């Protein structure tokens, strides 16, 4: 009992030190090319940057982590342990999110670990509603079978039936094209089954290898921040790769920490998105940034990504 208590005391000291490290680093500045840009209409920010000018590999895509968890579990009981977003998929897209991370189980319900929420149909309906209200916004929709669960039967056919008219077929050339060249298609749908066959080359669905990341499972903010920088620095520039690479500005609860609710843990890093981008410039690999995701997305996070996209499109780097 005493050793466990001592361990937790040390743990709290470490968390305090890491939070202080990021706070001190913030004094080095959060400015970077495009950091002062704020879209006038987040719902249509790609359209406002000019679809004929903006190339897919220039975009810094604002994303959400565990996107469809706004109603997961039981309110005030299990929900705080699994909820990573408070907004619906539609509201996230309206706010400017352009990468959606969906986890499903065998019955086509969205889940996070053992906790379950609504059917994936709710996600599809929200995506369709958003697309019907906009003209030039491209979405990356990642759907995977959650760890520990079985693949939904014939889920690839379901996605094709539901989203067929919007799906951008799997093609390496997409990365060098402009948004205008892909329209009226609007969705890059990455399907990541656990056991079922991956989408084949030329399919309207994209396979797992087209969306990569290096997940660091920690609740320590500076550890995550520095690890994200390291892994990103090892990637080729966006103009030299034929896959999307994601960095997640999140920290998550871990089993040996008494704080197991998502929100108080992820707040440790949430406010440092602009600092991360500024540090990428400072270290010379801002040309690697592509997908940047977060828990509980807000306007400033969206603006931090859109601003860098604007700078790339306008040649201000």
NUKE-812003 format. One record per residue (C-alpha): residue in three letters; x, y, z. Coordinates in steps of 0.05 Angstrom, whole numbers, padded with zeros to 5 digits, always signed. Layout:
<rs>
AlaXYZ;...
</rs>
This chain:
<rs>
Unk+00000+00000+00000;Unk+00056+00048+00019;Unk+00096+00034-00044;Unk+00034+00046-00087;Unk+00021+00112-00052;Unk+00093+00132-00062;Unk+00089+00114-00135;Unk+00028+00158-00144;Unk+00062+00217-00110;Unk+00121+00210-00158;Unk+00071+00205-00215;Unk+00039+00270-00196;Unk+00107+00304-00192;Unk+00124+00279-00261;Unk+00059+00305-00290;Unk+00070+00372-00256;Unk+00141+00377-00284;Unk+00118+00359-00355;Unk+00062+00410-00354;Unk+00112+00462-00331;Unk+00160+00443-00386;Unk+00107+00457-00439;Unk+00086+00521-00405;Unk+00158+00545-00404;Unk+00168+00526-00477;Unk+00108+00568-00496;Unk+00149+00630-00479;Unk+00191+00615-00541;Unk+00132+00635-00583;Unk+00073+00607-00620;Unk+00078+00647-00685;Unk+00089+00615-00752;Unk+00071+00631-00824;Unk-00005+00637-00826;Unk-00015+00636-00751;Unk-00053+00702-00753;Unk-00101+00677-00806;Unk-00172+00661-00783;Unk-00224+00635-00833;Unk-00286+00677-00839;Unk-00329+00615-00850;Unk-00301+00551-00818;Unk-00357+00510-00850;Unk-00330+00528-00919;Unk-00256+00541-00906;Unk-00230+00500-00964;Unk-00276+00536-01011;Unk-00252+00603-00985;Unk-00180+00584-00998;Unk-00198+00571-01071;Unk-00209+00498-01093;Unk-00170+00511-01157;Unk-00107+00532-01118;Unk-00107+00486-01058;Unk-00072+00419-01070;Unk-00088+00359-01027;Unk-00016+00353-01003;Unk-00016+00426-00981;Unk-00074+00418-00932;Unk-00062+00414-00857;Unk-00124+00374-00840;Unk-00157+00388-00772;Unk-00179+00321-00744;Unk-00215+00293-00684;Unk-00193+00233-00643;Unk-00248+00181-00627;Unk-00295+00227-00664;Unk-00363+00195-00650;Unk-00360+00191-00574;Unk-00404+00251-00557;Unk-00459+00205-00531;Unk-00420+00143-00513;Unk-00435+00103-00450;Unk-00479+00128-00393;Unk-00479+00203-00377;Unk-00440+00220-00313;Unk-00425+00146-00301;Unk-00384+00114-00357;Unk-00384+00170-00408;Unk-00328+00211-00376;Unk-00281+00151-00383;Unk-00290+00146-00459;Unk-00316+00212-00486;Unk-00265+00247-00529;Unk-00312+00295-00565;Unk-00373+00334-00540;Unk-00399+00352-00609;Unk-00436+00310-00661;Unk-00401+00292-00725;Unk-00442+00345-00762;Unk-00423+00399-00712;Unk-00350+00380-00716;Unk-00351+00385-00792;Unk-00388+00451-00788;Unk-00334+00477-00740;Unk-00279+00460-00791;Unk-00259+00388-00776;Unk-00239+00350-00839;Unk-00213+00283-00812;Unk-00261+00238-00775;Unk-00238+00177-00734;Unk-00293+00125-00725;Unk-00287+00059-00687;Unk-00339+00005-00700;Unk-00357-00064-00674;Unk-00390-00124-00707;Unk-00461-00097-00704;Unk-00442-00032-00738;Unk-00447+00009-00674;Unk-00393+00058-00657;Unk-00352+00040-00596;Unk-00292+00060-00554;Unk-00264-00002-00520;Unk-00322-00037-00487;Unk-00368+00023-00487;Unk-00419+00031-00543;Unk-00457+00089-00573;Unk-00502+00099-00634;Unk-00502+00063-00700;Unk-00452+00083-00753;Unk-00513+00104-00793;Unk-00515+00166-00750;Unk-00445+00184-00772;Unk-00461+00172-00845;Unk-00524+00215-00841;Unk-00485+00272-00809;Unk-00431+00268-00863;Unk-00483+00269-00918;Unk-00519+00328-00886;Unk-00455+00368-00883;Unk-00437+00351-00955;Unk-00506+00371-00979;Unk-00496+00440-00948;Unk-00427+00453-00976;Unk-00395+00450-01045;Unk-00320+00443-01040;Unk-00302+00413-00973;Unk-00262+00347-00976;Unk-00267+00299-00917;Unk-00221+00242-00896;Unk-00266+00190-00863;Unk-00227+00137-00827;Unk-00267+00077-00803;Unk-00234+00020-00766;Unk-00256-00041-00727;Unk-00241-00027-00654;Unk-00187-00068-00620;Unk-00217-00130-00589;Unk-00278-00131-00634;Unk-00297-00168-00697;Unk-00306-00135-00766;Unk-00377-00118-00785;Unk-00398-00166-00841;Unk-00394-00138-00911;Unk-00379-00069-00884;Unk-00342-00049-00947;Unk-00405-00059-00988;Unk-00444-00019-00937;Unk-00396+00040-00943;Unk-00399+00037-01019;Unk-00475+00035-01019;Unk-00481+00093-00970;Unk-00426+00139-00996;Unk-00413+00116-01068;Unk-00430+00182-01102;Unk-00381+00219-01057;Unk-00323+00170-01054;Unk-00255+00190-01084;Unk-00224+00125-01110;Unk-00157+00101-01082;Unk-00104+00132-01126;Unk-00033+00157-01112;Unk-00044+00216-01159;Unk-00096+00246-01112;Unk-00041+00275-01068;Unk-00017+00322-01123;Unk-00086+00343-01147;Unk-00125+00405-01127;Unk-00191+00402-01091;Unk-00225+00427-01155;Unk-00196+00368-01194;Unk-00229+00318-01146;Unk-00298+00350-01144;Unk-00354+00331-01144;Unk-00325+00272-01105;Unk-00316+00293-01032;Unk-00294+00235-00987;Unk-00229+00198-00979;Unk-00255+00138-00940;Unk-00201+00095-00906;Unk-00229+00028-00883;Unk-00186-00010-00833;Unk-00215-00079-00818;Unk-00179-00124-00768;Unk-00188-00191-00804;Unk-00227-00178-00868;Unk-00189-00163-00932;Unk-00162-00093-00941;Unk-00189-00050-00998;Unk-00152-00067-01062;Unk-00115-00018-01107;Unk-00164+00023-01148;Unk-00221+00011-01099;Unk-00267+00068-01080;Unk-00243+00054-01008;Unk-00172+00067-00985;Unk-00131+00016-00947;Unk-00096+00025-00880;Unk-00028+00041-00909;Unk-00054+00107-00935;Unk-00066+00135-00865;Unk-00008+00126-00817;Unk+00010+00150-00748;Unk+00053+00132-00688;Unk+00008+00127-00628;Unk+00042+00143-00562;Unk-00001+00117-00505;Unk+00015+00164-00447;Unk-00018+00214-00401;Unk+00047+00254-00397;Unk+00041+00318-00439;Unk+00114+00334-00453;Unk+00129+00261-00467;Unk+00074+00260-00519;Unk+00093+00328-00548;Unk+00166+00309-00556;Unk+00149+00240-00583;Unk+00103+00271-00635;Unk+00159+00317-00657;Unk+00208+00259-00662;Unk+00162+00215-00704;Unk+00141+00272-00749;Unk+00214+00291-00762;Unk+00225+00221-00789;Unk+00172+00228-00843;Unk+00185+00252-00914;Unk+00158+00321-00933;Unk+00084+00321-00953;Unk+00103+00332-01026;Unk+00145+00269-01027;Unk+00098+00218-00997;Unk+00037+00181-01022;Unk+00001+00171-00956;Unk-00029+00214-00901;Unk+00008+00220-00835;Unk-00027+00240-00771;Unk-00002+00272-00707;Unk-00050+00270-00648;Unk-00047+00328-00599;Unk-00076+00285-00544;Unk-00057+00250-00480;Unk-00101+00195-00452;Unk-00113+00162-00385;Unk-00071+00102-00368;Unk-00086+00046-00320;Unk-00036+00064-00265;Unk-00061+00135-00259;Unk-00119+00150-00210;Unk-00146+00203-00259;Unk-00182+00161-00311;Unk-00231+00212-00341;Unk-00210+00236-00410;Unk-00223+00311-00406;Unk-00179+00329-00346;Unk-00122+00287-00374;Unk-00124+00312-00446;Unk-00127+00384-00422;Unk-00054+00376-00403;Unk-00035+00382-00477;Unk-00097+00411-00510;Unk-00073+00484-00509;Unk-00006+00470-00543;Unk-00027+00458-00615;Unk+00001+00524-00640;Unk+00065+00513-00600;Unk+00073+00446-00634;Unk+00068+00476-00704;Unk+00116+00533-00684;Unk+00166+00482-00658;Unk+00162+00444-00724;Unk+00183+00508-00759;Unk+00237+00521-00708;Unk+00266+00451-00718;Unk+00261+00453-00794;Unk+00208+00401-00810;Unk+00142+00440-00815;Unk+00137+00413-00886;Unk+00119+00345-00855;Unk+00055+00368-00820;Unk-00008+00340-00852;Unk-00063+00313-00807;Unk-00067+00344-00737;Unk-00119+00314-00691;Unk-00145+00330-00621;Unk-00196+00313-00568;Unk-00253+00363-00557;Unk-00238+00404-00619;Unk-00248+00479-00616;Unk-00244+00538-00664;Unk-00172+00557-00646;Unk-00148+00487-00662;Unk-00182+00490-00730;Unk-00153+00559-00743;Unk-00083+00536-00726;Unk-00087+00484-00782;Unk-00124+00527-00832;Unk-00075+00584-00822;Unk-00016+00540-00841;Unk-00055+00513-00900;Unk-00068+00585-00922;Unk+00007+00601-00917;Unk+00024+00541-00960;Unk-00028+00557-01013;Unk-00007+00630-01017;Unk+00067+00615-01018;Unk+00081+00652-00953;Unk+00131+00600-00925;
</rs>
